[in-house]
Amino acid sequence: MRRSQSCPDATPRGGRLDTPILLLGVLSSSVGFGYFWYGRKQKAPVPLVCGLLLMVVPYFVPGAVALFLLGTVLGIIPGVLRI
């Protein structure tokens, strides 16, 4: 079967879509949604902002290691700063 020229690959910025980046993005977005939902219901700004950042960060961080480190830091902040 011949590949259509009108349907380009769905890869970010012309690069490869790696499995670790995809899984870390889904994981951090899921945790971020939980923090966002909790922060919105409890009117707590720290989990709300960290949750929003965890949902948005995977779109802008290019590497798996950087995404893991940033996601870990953003995931720990609401537990440390109980405001």
Secondary structure, 3 states (H helix, E strand, C coil): CCCCCCCCCCCHHHCCCCHHHHHHHHHHHHHHHHHHHHHHHHCCHHHHHHHHHHHHHHHCCCCHHHHHHHHHHHHHHHHHCCC
